[in-house]
Amino acid sequence: MEIKSVENSPEPQILLEETFYVLSKKYSTFKVRLTRKGLHLIKDAEGIPKEQIILLKDIIGCQCLRSKKRTTNCTCQSLPRSDSLQVVEENSTDLDDTDVSAYLYVYAYIFQGRKGFSKKRERTIITLRFRSFDKYEDNNKEAQRWRCAIKKLIKGEPLNSSMLNDYLSVVHHKENRRLLILCNPKSGAGKGRQIFQQKVAPILNEAEIPYDLYMTKNSNYARDFVRTSNVFQWTGIIGVGGDGIIFEIVNGIFERPDWSEVLKSIPIGVIPGGSGNGLARSVAHHASEPYFPSTTLPSTLAAIRGYTEPMDIVRVETVSNILFSFLSVGWGLLSDIDIESERLRMLGGTRFTVWSVARLIGLRSYKGKLWYLPSSIPFSNTAPSLLNDSLNKGSTLDLPTEVHLETQQGRQRLDSWYSAHSRRSTYFSTGGSSYQSTTDSGLGDGDNCTIRNRTRRMFGPASQLPSLTAPLPVEWKCIEGRFVMVTIFETLFNVLIINTFLGACILSDSFR
Ligand SMILES: Nc1ncnc2c1ncn2[C@@H]1O[C@H](COP(=O)(O)OP(=O)(O)OP(=O)(O)O)[C@@H](O)[C@H]1O
Protein backbone atom coordinates (compact mmCIF):
# COMPACT_ATOMS: atom_id res chain seq x y z
CA MET A 1 0.00 0.00 0.00
CA GLU A 2 1.44 3.35 -0.97
CA ILE A 3 0.14 6.30 0.93
CA LYS A 4 1.14 9.88 0.25
CA SER A 5 3.94 10.92 2.55
CA VAL A 6 3.74 14.41 4.03
CA GLU A 7 6.67 14.35 6.38
CA ASN A 8 7.46 18.03 6.06
CA SER A 9 3.98 19.56 5.86
CA PRO A 10 2.79 21.91 8.67
CA GLU A 11 0.66 20.28 11.38
CA PRO A 12 -3.09 20.95 11.23
CA GLN A 13 -5.22 20.94 14.44
CA ILE A 14 -5.52 17.45 15.98
CA LEU A 15 -9.17 16.47 16.50
CA LEU A 16 -8.63 12.92 17.77
CA GLU A 17 -5.51 10.94 18.59
CA GLU A 18 -4.84 7.36 19.71
CA THR A 19 -1.98 4.87 19.74
CA PHE A 20 -2.47 1.50 18.06
CA TYR A 21 -0.40 -1.65 17.79
CA VAL A 22 0.19 -3.39 14.51
CA LEU A 23 -1.55 -6.78 14.79
CA SER A 24 1.17 -8.74 13.08
CA LYS A 25 4.07 -7.00 14.89
CA LYS A 26 3.11 -6.71 18.54
CA TYR A 27 5.73 -4.14 19.50
CA SER A 28 5.35 -1.87 16.52
CA THR A 29 3.13 1.13 17.28
CA PHE A 30 1.26 3.65 15.19
CA LYS A 31 0.01 6.96 16.46
CA VAL A 32 -3.15 7.77 14.53
CA ARG A 33 -4.41 11.33 14.34
CA LEU A 34 -7.52 12.76 12.79
CA THR A 35 -7.30 16.30 11.45
CA ARG A 36 -9.34 18.26 8.92
CA LYS A 37 -6.73 17.21 6.39
CA GLY A 38 -7.18 13.49 6.88
CA LEU A 39 -6.03 10.45 8.82
CA HIS A 40 -2.37 10.70 9.85
CA LEU A 41 -0.54 7.46 10.51
CA ILE A 42 2.65 8.12 12.43
CA LYS A 43 4.92 5.14 12.77
CA ASP A 44 7.53 5.13 15.48
CA ALA A 45 10.40 3.45 13.64
CA GLU A 46 13.29 3.19 16.13
CA GLY A 47 12.66 6.61 17.59
CA ILE A 48 12.27 8.36 14.22
CA PRO A 49 8.59 9.16 13.56
CA LYS A 50 7.48 8.62 9.98
CA GLU A 51 4.17 10.13 8.97
CA GLN A 52 1.82 9.22 6.18
CA ILE A 53 -1.56 10.73 5.49
CA ILE A 54 -4.75 9.50 3.91
CA LEU A 55 -6.38 12.64 2.63
CA LEU A 56 -9.94 13.32 3.72
CA LYS A 57 -11.03 13.82 0.12
CA ASP A 58 -10.00 10.22 -0.62
CA ILE A 59 -11.93 8.75 2.33
CA ILE A 60 -15.49 7.73 1.44
CA GLY A 61 -16.70 6.37 4.76
CA CYS A 62 -16.12 4.14 7.76
CA GLN A 63 -17.94 1.46 9.68
CA CYS A 64 -17.81 0.14 13.24
CA LEU A 65 -17.73 -3.66 13.33
CA ARG A 66 -17.09 -6.57 15.70
CA SER A 67 -15.01 -9.67 15.18
CA LYS A 68 -16.75 -12.71 13.80
CA LYS A 69 -16.91 -16.05 15.58
CA ARG A 70 -14.06 -18.18 14.36
CA THR A 71 -14.96 -21.57 12.95
CA THR A 72 -11.70 -23.33 13.89
CA ASN A 73 -11.24 -24.70 17.40
CA CYS A 74 -7.72 -23.36 17.67
CA THR A 75 -7.27 -21.38 20.87
CA CYS A 76 -3.55 -20.84 20.51
CA GLN A 77 -3.97 -17.37 19.03
CA SER A 78 -4.86 -14.71 21.57
CA LEU A 79 -5.07 -11.96 18.94
CA PRO A 80 -6.73 -12.42 15.56
CA ARG A 81 -4.11 -12.06 12.86
CA SER A 82 -4.83 -9.27 10.44
CA ASP A 83 -5.13 -11.62 7.49
CA SER A 84 -7.51 -13.94 9.35
CA LEU A 85 -9.66 -11.17 10.85
CA GLN A 86 -13.29 -11.46 9.94
CA VAL A 87 -15.80 -8.89 11.08
CA VAL A 88 -19.55 -8.62 11.32
CA GLU A 89 -22.06 -5.95 12.18
CA GLU A 90 -22.75 -5.24 15.84
CA ASN A 91 -26.19 -6.89 15.81
CA SER A 92 -25.06 -10.06 14.01
CA THR A 93 -25.73 -13.44 15.61
CA ASP A 94 -22.32 -14.53 14.37
CA LEU A 95 -20.21 -12.25 16.53
CA ASP A 96 -17.39 -13.39 18.75
CA ASP A 97 -18.42 -12.66 22.38
CA THR A 98 -14.94 -13.31 23.67
CA ASP A 99 -13.48 -10.36 21.75
CA VAL A 100 -14.60 -7.10 23.36
CA SER A 101 -12.78 -4.99 20.77
CA ALA A 102 -14.55 -2.56 18.45
CA TYR A 103 -13.09 -2.34 14.95
CA LEU A 104 -13.24 0.82 12.88
CA TYR A 105 -12.93 0.18 9.16
CA VAL A 106 -11.96 3.30 7.21
CA TYR A 107 -12.45 3.05 3.44
CA ALA A 108 -10.40 5.20 1.10
CA TYR A 109 -9.81 5.28 -2.65
CA ILE A 110 -6.28 6.55 -3.11
CA PHE A 111 -4.45 7.51 -6.28
CA GLN A 112 -1.79 4.96 -7.10
CA GLY A 113 0.70 4.80 -9.90
CA ARG A 114 4.22 5.88 -10.53
CA LYS A 115 5.13 9.25 -12.00
CA GLY A 116 4.77 9.24 -15.76
CA PHE A 117 2.30 6.34 -15.70
CA SER A 118 -1.43 6.78 -15.82
CA LYS A 119 -2.95 7.18 -12.38
CA LYS A 120 -5.76 5.11 -10.99
CA ARG A 121 -7.55 4.93 -7.68
CA GLU A 122 -7.18 1.89 -5.48
CA ARG A 123 -9.27 0.78 -2.56
CA THR A 124 -7.45 0.99 0.76
CA ILE A 125 -8.85 -0.10 4.12
CA ILE A 126 -7.41 1.10 7.40
CA THR A 127 -8.53 -1.05 10.34
CA LEU A 128 -8.32 0.44 13.81
CA ARG A 129 -8.94 -1.90 16.72
CA PHE A 130 -10.19 -0.27 19.93
CA ARG A 131 -9.49 -2.52 22.93
CA SER A 132 -8.40 -0.27 25.81
CA PHE A 133 -11.50 -1.06 27.90
CA ASP A 134 -12.79 -4.32 29.37
CA LYS A 135 -16.29 -3.88 27.99
CA TYR A 136 -17.29 -3.87 24.34
CA GLU A 137 -19.67 -0.92 24.94
CA ASP A 138 -16.79 1.31 26.06
CA ASN A 139 -14.56 0.30 23.17
CA ASN A 140 -17.44 0.80 20.78
CA LYS A 141 -18.03 4.28 22.14
CA GLU A 142 -14.44 5.19 21.31
CA ALA A 143 -14.69 3.72 17.82
CA GLN A 144 -17.99 5.53 17.26
CA ARG A 145 -16.40 8.85 18.23
CA TRP A 146 -13.87 8.38 15.43
CA ARG A 147 -16.54 7.22 13.01
CA CYS A 148 -18.79 10.17 13.77
CA ALA A 149 -15.89 12.65 13.46
CA ILE A 150 -14.71 11.20 10.12
CA LYS A 151 -18.25 11.23 8.70
CA LYS A 152 -18.86 14.81 9.76
CA LEU A 153 -15.56 15.90 8.24
CA ILE A 154 -16.35 14.11 4.96
CA LYS A 155 -19.69 15.91 4.75
CA GLY A 156 -18.15 19.24 5.73
CA GLU A 157 -20.40 19.47 8.81
CA PRO A 158 -19.35 21.44 11.91
CA LEU A 159 -17.43 19.44 14.47
CA ASN A 160 -16.42 20.30 18.03
CA SER A 161 -15.25 18.40 21.08
CA SER A 162 -18.61 18.59 22.92
CA MET A 163 -20.25 16.77 19.99
CA LEU A 164 -17.67 14.02 20.18
CA ASN A 165 -18.13 13.66 23.94
CA ASP A 166 -21.91 13.39 23.71
CA TYR A 167 -22.38 9.62 23.79
CA LEU A 168 -25.87 9.53 22.32
CA SER A 169 -25.17 11.81 19.37
CA VAL A 170 -22.04 9.82 18.57
CA VAL A 171 -23.54 6.34 18.78
CA HIS A 172 -26.75 7.29 17.01
CA HIS A 173 -25.06 9.36 14.32
CA LYS A 174 -27.17 8.63 11.24
CA GLU A 175 -26.71 9.37 7.58
CA ASN A 176 -29.16 12.05 6.49
CA ARG A 177 -28.71 11.46 2.79
CA ARG A 178 -30.73 8.99 0.75
CA LEU A 179 -30.25 8.40 -2.96
CA LEU A 180 -32.71 7.38 -5.64
CA ILE A 181 -31.03 4.95 -8.02
CA LEU A 182 -32.65 4.29 -11.38
CA CYS A 183 -30.83 1.44 -13.07
CA ASN A 184 -31.35 0.44 -16.70
CA PRO A 185 -30.71 -3.34 -16.81
CA LYS A 186 -30.78 -3.25 -20.60
CA SER A 187 -28.21 -0.48 -21.11
CA GLY A 188 -24.98 -1.19 -22.99
CA ALA A 189 -24.59 -4.92 -23.50
CA GLY A 190 -27.30 -5.55 -20.88
CA LYS A 191 -25.03 -5.41 -17.84
CA GLY A 192 -26.61 -2.51 -15.93
CA ARG A 193 -27.86 -4.74 -13.12
CA GLN A 194 -24.50 -6.50 -12.72
CA ILE A 195 -22.63 -3.21 -12.75
CA PHE A 196 -24.77 -1.90 -9.93
CA GLN A 197 -24.61 -5.12 -7.92
CA GLN A 198 -20.89 -5.72 -8.23
CA LYS A 199 -19.33 -2.29 -8.53
CA VAL A 200 -21.65 0.34 -7.12
CA ALA A 201 -23.58 -1.24 -4.22
CA PRO A 202 -20.43 -2.34 -2.31
CA ILE A 203 -19.06 1.22 -2.35
CA LEU A 204 -22.40 2.71 -1.26
CA ASN A 205 -22.37 0.22 1.61
CA GLU A 206 -18.86 1.17 2.64
CA ALA A 207 -19.99 4.78 2.72
CA GLU A 208 -23.19 3.72 4.57
CA ILE A 209 -25.33 5.72 2.18
CA PRO A 210 -28.89 4.39 2.02
CA TYR A 211 -30.62 4.26 -1.33
CA ASP A 212 -33.82 3.20 -3.03
CA LEU A 213 -33.10 1.17 -6.13
CA TYR A 214 -35.52 0.84 -9.02
CA MET A 215 -34.80 -1.25 -12.10
CA THR A 216 -36.38 0.33 -15.17
CA LYS A 217 -38.97 -1.93 -16.75
CA ASN A 218 -39.21 -0.35 -20.15
CA SER A 219 -38.38 2.67 -22.22
CA ASN A 220 -39.59 5.87 -20.50
CA TYR A 221 -39.92 4.15 -17.13
CA ALA A 222 -37.34 6.46 -15.53
CA ARG A 223 -38.94 9.50 -17.15
CA ASP A 224 -42.41 8.69 -15.84
CA PHE A 225 -41.04 7.70 -12.46
CA VAL A 226 -39.34 11.08 -12.05
CA ARG A 227 -42.41 12.90 -13.38
CA THR A 228 -44.83 11.27 -10.94
CA SER A 229 -42.80 10.63 -7.74
CA ASN A 230 -42.20 12.78 -4.72
CA VAL A 231 -38.55 13.23 -5.62
CA PHE A 232 -37.94 15.58 -2.68
CA GLN A 233 -37.63 12.55 -0.39
CA TRP A 234 -34.21 11.87 -1.95
CA THR A 235 -31.04 13.92 -1.78
CA GLY A 236 -29.91 12.94 -5.28
CA ILE A 237 -30.99 10.97 -8.33
CA ILE A 238 -28.45 8.60 -9.84
CA GLY A 239 -28.95 6.97 -13.22
CA VAL A 240 -27.06 3.72 -13.81
CA GLY A 241 -26.89 3.22 -17.57
CA GLY A 242 -26.07 5.27 -20.61
CA ASP A 243 -26.89 8.83 -21.59
CA GLY A 244 -30.42 7.65 -22.40
CA ILE A 245 -31.32 7.07 -18.76
CA ILE A 246 -30.09 10.56 -17.85
CA PHE A 247 -32.02 11.99 -20.79
CA GLU A 248 -35.14 10.37 -19.35
CA ILE A 249 -34.46 11.71 -15.84
CA VAL A 250 -33.83 15.25 -17.14
CA ASN A 251 -36.92 15.26 -19.36
CA GLY A 252 -39.03 13.70 -16.58
CA ILE A 253 -38.06 16.68 -14.41
CA PHE A 254 -39.09 19.11 -17.16
CA GLU A 255 -42.49 17.42 -17.28
CA ARG A 256 -43.13 18.61 -13.73
CA PRO A 257 -44.62 22.03 -12.98
CA ASP A 258 -42.14 22.28 -10.06
CA TRP A 259 -39.16 21.55 -12.35
CA SER A 260 -37.29 24.61 -11.15
CA GLU A 261 -37.44 23.52 -7.48
CA VAL A 262 -36.32 20.01 -8.40
CA LEU A 263 -33.35 21.27 -10.41
CA LYS A 264 -32.31 23.60 -7.58
CA SER A 265 -32.43 21.02 -4.81
CA ILE A 266 -31.78 17.58 -6.28
CA PRO A 267 -28.53 16.87 -8.12
CA ILE A 268 -28.44 14.24 -10.85
CA GLY A 269 -25.57 11.78 -11.20
CA VAL A 270 -24.62 9.19 -13.79
CA ILE A 271 -22.89 5.85 -13.31
CA PRO A 272 -21.85 4.51 -16.70
CA GLY A 273 -23.38 1.24 -17.86
CA GLY A 274 -24.35 2.19 -21.39
CA SER A 275 -22.70 1.89 -24.77
CA GLY A 276 -21.34 5.42 -25.31
CA ASN A 277 -21.49 6.96 -21.82
CA GLY A 278 -20.68 10.43 -23.19
CA LEU A 279 -21.84 12.28 -20.09
CA ALA A 280 -20.04 10.06 -17.57
CA ARG A 281 -16.79 10.43 -19.51
CA SER A 282 -17.21 14.17 -19.77
CA VAL A 283 -17.85 14.53 -16.05
CA ALA A 284 -14.82 12.37 -15.19
CA HIS A 285 -12.68 14.46 -17.55
CA HIS A 286 -13.92 17.67 -15.99
CA ALA A 287 -13.14 16.40 -12.49
CA SER A 288 -9.67 15.12 -13.62
CA GLU A 289 -10.65 11.64 -12.50
CA PRO A 290 -9.21 8.73 -14.50
CA TYR A 291 -12.10 7.09 -16.40
CA PHE A 292 -10.13 3.96 -17.24
CA PRO A 293 -9.66 1.23 -16.10
CA SER A 294 -12.47 1.43 -13.53
CA THR A 295 -15.13 3.38 -15.39
CA THR A 296 -17.78 3.28 -12.66
CA LEU A 297 -15.49 4.34 -9.83
CA PRO A 298 -15.25 8.13 -10.45
CA SER A 299 -19.03 8.46 -10.80
CA THR A 300 -19.77 6.33 -7.75
CA LEU A 301 -17.32 8.32 -5.65
CA ALA A 302 -18.83 11.58 -6.93
CA ALA A 303 -22.33 10.36 -6.02
CA ILE A 304 -21.14 9.48 -2.53
CA ARG A 305 -19.32 12.74 -1.95
CA GLY A 306 -22.23 14.72 -3.35
CA TYR A 307 -20.01 17.22 -5.19
CA THR A 308 -22.05 19.08 -7.80
CA GLU A 309 -21.34 21.27 -10.82
CA PRO A 310 -23.82 23.12 -13.03
CA MET A 311 -24.48 21.65 -16.46
CA ASP A 312 -25.81 23.29 -19.61
CA ILE A 313 -29.07 21.96 -20.98
CA VAL A 314 -30.49 22.97 -24.33
CA ARG A 315 -34.17 23.20 -25.14
CA VAL A 316 -34.88 21.65 -28.52
CA GLU A 317 -38.12 22.19 -30.37
CA THR A 318 -39.26 20.12 -33.32
CA VAL A 319 -42.57 20.26 -35.14
CA SER A 320 -44.09 17.75 -32.74
CA ASN A 321 -41.86 17.70 -29.66
CA ILE A 322 -40.09 19.74 -27.06
CA LEU A 323 -37.16 18.05 -25.40
CA PHE A 324 -34.22 18.97 -23.23
CA SER A 325 -30.83 17.86 -24.41
CA PHE A 326 -27.29 17.72 -23.05
CA LEU A 327 -23.91 17.24 -24.74
CA SER A 328 -25.09 17.39 -28.35
CA VAL A 329 -27.92 17.42 -30.82
CA GLY A 330 -27.40 15.71 -34.14
CA TRP A 331 -28.93 14.94 -37.47
CA GLY A 332 -27.78 12.55 -40.20
CA LEU A 333 -24.82 10.18 -40.02
CA LEU A 334 -24.18 10.13 -36.26
CA SER A 335 -27.86 9.79 -35.44
CA ASP A 336 -28.20 7.00 -37.97
CA ILE A 337 -25.26 5.16 -36.44
CA ASP A 338 -26.65 5.61 -32.93
CA ILE A 339 -30.19 4.52 -33.71
CA GLU A 340 -29.58 1.85 -36.33
CA SER A 341 -26.81 0.12 -34.35
CA GLU A 342 -29.39 -0.76 -31.68
CA ARG A 343 -29.63 -4.18 -33.35
CA LEU A 344 -25.98 -4.81 -32.35
CA ARG A 345 -26.56 -3.83 -28.71
CA MET A 346 -24.98 -7.06 -27.45
CA LEU A 347 -21.60 -5.69 -28.67
CA GLY A 348 -21.65 -2.82 -26.16
CA GLY A 349 -19.75 0.28 -27.33
CA THR A 350 -18.25 -1.63 -30.28
CA ARG A 351 -21.63 -1.39 -32.01
CA PHE A 352 -20.83 2.24 -32.89
CA THR A 353 -17.54 1.32 -34.58
CA VAL A 354 -19.06 -1.55 -36.55
CA TRP A 355 -22.05 0.49 -37.68
CA SER A 356 -19.87 3.54 -38.48
CA VAL A 357 -17.92 1.44 -40.97
CA ALA A 358 -21.16 0.12 -42.49
CA ARG A 359 -22.64 3.60 -42.76
CA LEU A 360 -19.46 5.09 -44.23
CA ILE A 361 -19.43 2.43 -46.92
CA GLY A 362 -23.04 3.17 -47.78
CA LEU A 363 -22.82 6.89 -47.07
CA ARG A 364 -26.16 8.71 -47.21
CA SER A 365 -26.82 12.38 -47.54
CA TYR A 366 -30.00 14.25 -46.75
CA LYS A 367 -31.35 17.34 -48.37
CA GLY A 368 -31.90 20.09 -45.85
CA LYS A 369 -31.61 23.72 -44.85
CA LEU A 370 -29.71 24.94 -41.85
CA TRP A 371 -30.17 28.42 -40.44
CA TYR A 372 -27.74 29.85 -37.95
CA LEU A 373 -26.84 33.15 -36.40
CA PRO A 374 -23.09 33.87 -36.70
CA SER A 375 -21.52 34.23 -33.26
CA SER A 376 -20.16 37.69 -34.20
CA ILE A 377 -23.72 39.05 -34.26
CA PRO A 378 -25.25 39.60 -30.82
CA PHE A 379 -28.60 37.95 -30.39
CA SER A 380 -30.38 41.12 -29.25
CA ASN A 381 -29.45 42.97 -32.48
CA THR A 382 -31.27 40.51 -34.61
CA ALA A 383 -34.79 40.96 -33.36
CA PRO A 384 -36.21 43.96 -35.25
CA SER A 385 -35.24 43.48 -38.88
CA LEU A 386 -36.71 40.67 -40.92
CA LEU A 387 -35.29 39.01 -43.96
CA ASN A 388 -37.07 38.29 -47.16
CA ASP A 389 -39.74 35.66 -47.36
CA SER A 390 -37.81 33.10 -49.37
CA LEU A 391 -35.53 32.33 -46.42
CA ASN A 392 -38.24 32.28 -43.84
CA LYS A 393 -40.06 29.13 -44.67
CA GLY A 394 -39.94 26.39 -42.16
CA SER A 395 -37.89 27.46 -39.13
CA THR A 396 -37.30 30.28 -36.75
CA LEU A 397 -34.61 30.44 -34.15
CA ASP A 398 -33.38 33.35 -32.12
CA LEU A 399 -30.63 31.80 -30.06
CA PRO A 400 -27.22 31.16 -31.60
CA THR A 401 -26.92 27.88 -29.70
CA GLU A 402 -29.96 26.33 -31.31
CA VAL A 403 -30.75 25.42 -34.87
CA HIS A 404 -33.80 24.14 -36.52
CA LEU A 405 -33.40 21.60 -39.30
CA GLU A 406 -36.08 20.95 -41.79
CA THR A 407 -35.85 18.07 -44.19
CA GLN A 408 -37.43 18.58 -47.53
CA GLN A 409 -37.11 15.09 -48.92
CA GLY A 410 -36.02 11.61 -48.02
CA ARG A 411 -37.23 9.41 -45.21
CA GLN A 412 -39.02 10.75 -42.17
CA ARG A 413 -36.36 12.48 -40.11
CA LEU A 414 -38.09 13.15 -36.84
CA ASP A 415 -36.76 9.94 -35.39
CA SER A 416 -33.28 10.91 -36.42
CA TRP A 417 -33.07 13.63 -33.77
CA TYR A 418 -31.00 12.42 -30.99
CA SER A 419 -29.67 13.93 -27.91
CA ALA A 420 -26.45 12.28 -26.90
CA HIS A 421 -28.22 9.03 -26.26
CA SER A 422 -29.85 6.11 -27.98
CA ARG A 423 -33.48 7.01 -27.98
CA ARG A 424 -34.65 3.48 -27.92
CA SER A 425 -32.74 3.30 -26.56
CA THR A 426 -28.18 -10.82 -3.89
CA TYR A 427 -28.02 -6.92 -3.56
CA PHE A 428 -25.73 -5.72 -0.86
CA SER A 429 -27.96 -3.99 1.57
CA THR A 430 -27.08 -0.83 3.35
CA GLY A 431 -29.20 -0.42 6.44
CA GLY A 432 -32.51 0.97 5.27
CA SER A 433 -31.86 0.63 1.53
CA SER A 434 -34.58 -0.79 -0.63
CA TYR A 435 -34.75 -2.54 -3.95
CA GLN A 436 -37.84 -2.65 -6.12
CA SER A 437 -37.92 -5.79 -8.19
CA THR A 438 -39.32 -5.53 -11.68
CA THR A 439 -39.75 -7.59 -14.79
CA ASP A 440 -37.76 -6.57 -17.83
CA SER A 441 -39.24 -6.15 -21.23
CA GLY A 442 -37.35 -6.15 -24.50
CA LEU A 443 -35.35 -3.02 -25.15
CA GLY A 444 -37.48 -0.19 -26.32
CA ASP A 445 -40.70 -2.19 -26.26
CA GLY A 446 -42.19 -1.33 -22.97
CA ASP A 447 -45.61 -2.19 -21.70
CA ASN A 448 -46.07 1.52 -21.25
CA CYS A 449 -47.45 2.23 -24.69
CA THR A 450 -50.22 4.47 -23.46
CA ILE A 451 -47.74 6.84 -21.88
CA ARG A 452 -45.43 6.61 -24.88
CA ASN A 453 -48.20 7.57 -27.26
CA ARG A 454 -49.78 10.36 -25.31
CA THR A 455 -48.61 13.92 -25.87
CA ARG A 456 -46.17 14.91 -23.21
CA ARG A 457 -46.61 18.30 -21.62
CA MET A 458 -43.25 19.95 -21.12
CA PHE A 459 -42.52 22.75 -18.69
CA GLY A 460 -39.14 24.38 -18.24
CA PRO A 461 -37.90 27.87 -19.02
CA ALA A 462 -40.05 29.81 -21.49
CA SER A 463 -38.68 29.90 -25.00
CA GLN A 464 -37.43 33.22 -26.28
CA LEU A 465 -37.97 32.01 -29.80
CA PRO A 466 -40.87 32.80 -32.07
CA SER A 467 -42.81 29.85 -33.39
CA LEU A 468 -41.07 27.55 -35.85
CA THR A 469 -42.96 29.00 -38.81
CA ALA A 470 -42.39 32.67 -37.98
CA PRO A 471 -39.96 34.72 -40.13
CA LEU A 472 -36.27 35.02 -39.20
CA PRO A 473 -34.29 38.27 -38.86
CA VAL A 474 -31.99 39.14 -41.81
CA GLU A 475 -28.77 38.45 -39.88
CA TRP A 476 -29.52 34.74 -39.87
CA LYS A 477 -27.59 32.75 -42.47
CA CYS A 478 -28.88 29.77 -44.35
CA ILE A 479 -27.02 26.81 -45.81
CA GLU A 480 -29.00 24.73 -48.20
CA GLY A 481 -27.76 21.48 -49.70
CA ARG A 482 -27.28 17.82 -49.06
CA PHE A 483 -25.98 17.06 -45.59
CA VAL A 484 -24.12 13.99 -44.41
CA MET A 485 -24.54 15.09 -40.85
CA VAL A 486 -25.05 18.07 -38.61
CA THR A 487 -23.93 17.95 -35.02
CA ILE A 488 -24.29 20.75 -32.54
CA PHE A 489 -22.23 20.42 -29.40
CA GLU A 490 -23.42 21.81 -26.17
CA THR A 491 -20.73 22.83 -23.76
CA LEU A 492 -20.44 20.83 -20.60
CA PHE A 493 -18.74 22.97 -18.01
CA ASN A 494 -17.09 24.62 -21.04
CA VAL A 495 -15.46 21.31 -21.92
CA LEU A 496 -16.00 19.58 -25.22
CA ILE A 497 -15.23 15.91 -25.33
CA ILE A 498 -14.70 15.67 -29.02
CA ASN A 499 -13.69 12.02 -29.28
CA THR A 500 -16.96 10.83 -27.82
CA PHE A 501 -18.80 12.08 -30.81
CA LEU A 502 -16.17 11.75 -33.51
CA GLY A 503 -15.81 15.51 -33.94
CA ALA A 504 -17.87 18.64 -34.19
CA CYS A 505 -18.36 19.41 -37.81
CA ILE A 506 -20.91 19.99 -40.45
CA LEU A 507 -20.49 18.01 -43.63
CA SER A 508 -22.54 18.72 -46.64
CA ASP A 509 -22.21 17.98 -50.31
CA SER A 510 -21.54 21.60 -51.00
CA PHE A 511 -18.43 21.54 -48.76
CA ARG A 512 -16.85 18.54 -50.43
N1 LIG B 1 -35.98 -2.19 -18.95
C1 LIG B 1 -35.88 -1.60 -20.13
N2 LIG B 1 -36.21 -2.26 -21.24
C2 LIG B 1 -36.08 -1.71 -22.44
N3 LIG B 1 -35.60 -0.46 -22.66
C3 LIG B 1 -35.24 0.26 -21.61
C4 LIG B 1 -35.37 -0.27 -20.30
N4 LIG B 1 -34.94 0.68 -19.44
C5 LIG B 1 -34.58 1.75 -20.17
N5 LIG B 1 -34.75 1.50 -21.49
C6 LIG B 1 -34.42 2.37 -22.64
O1 LIG B 1 -33.09 2.06 -23.07
C7 LIG B 1 -32.56 3.22 -23.70
C8 LIG B 1 -31.06 3.18 -23.81
O2 LIG B 1 -30.51 3.16 -22.56
P1 LIG B 1 -29.12 3.79 -22.13
O3 LIG B 1 -28.87 5.09 -22.73
O4 LIG B 1 -29.10 3.68 -20.64
O5 LIG B 1 -28.04 2.77 -22.72
P2 LIG B 1 -27.17 2.86 -24.05
O6 LIG B 1 -28.00 3.32 -25.18
O7 LIG B 1 -26.50 1.54 -24.17
O8 LIG B 1 -26.06 3.92 -23.67
P3 LIG B 1 -25.59 5.26 -24.40
O9 LIG B 1 -26.82 6.11 -24.50
O10 LIG B 1 -24.56 5.85 -23.48
O11 LIG B 1 -25.03 4.87 -25.72
C9 LIG B 1 -33.09 4.36 -22.86
O12 LIG B 1 -33.34 5.48 -23.66
C10 LIG B 1 -34.39 3.83 -22.27
O13 LIG B 1 -35.51 4.43 -22.88
The ligand as a Gaussian input file, in Angstrom:
#p B3LYP/6-31G(d) Opt

LIG

0 1
 N      -35.984000      -2.186000     -18.950000
 C      -35.881000      -1.604000     -20.131000
 N      -36.207000      -2.264000     -21.243000
 C      -36.078000      -1.711000     -22.435000
 N      -35.604000      -0.459000     -22.662000
 C      -35.239000       0.258000     -21.611000
 C      -35.367000      -0.273000     -20.295000
 N      -34.943000       0.675000     -19.437000
 C      -34.581000       1.748000     -20.175000
 N      -34.750000       1.502000     -21.485000
 C      -34.417000       2.371000     -22.635000
 O      -33.094000       2.062000     -23.068000
 C      -32.561000       3.224000     -23.699000
 C      -31.058000       3.178000     -23.806000
 O      -30.511000       3.156000     -22.556000
 P      -29.116000       3.792000     -22.130000
 O      -28.865000       5.090000     -22.732000
 O      -29.098000       3.676000     -20.643000
 O      -28.041000       2.771000     -22.717000
 P      -27.175000       2.856000     -24.048000
 O      -28.002000       3.321000     -25.178000
 O      -26.501000       1.542000     -24.167000
 O      -26.064000       3.915000     -23.672000
 P      -25.591000       5.262000     -24.404000
 O      -26.818000       6.115000     -24.500000
 O      -24.561000       5.853000     -23.481000
 O      -25.034000       4.866000     -25.716000
 C      -33.093000       4.363000     -22.864000
 O      -33.337000       5.478000     -23.659000
 C      -34.393000       3.831000     -22.270000
 O      -35.506000       4.431000     -22.885000

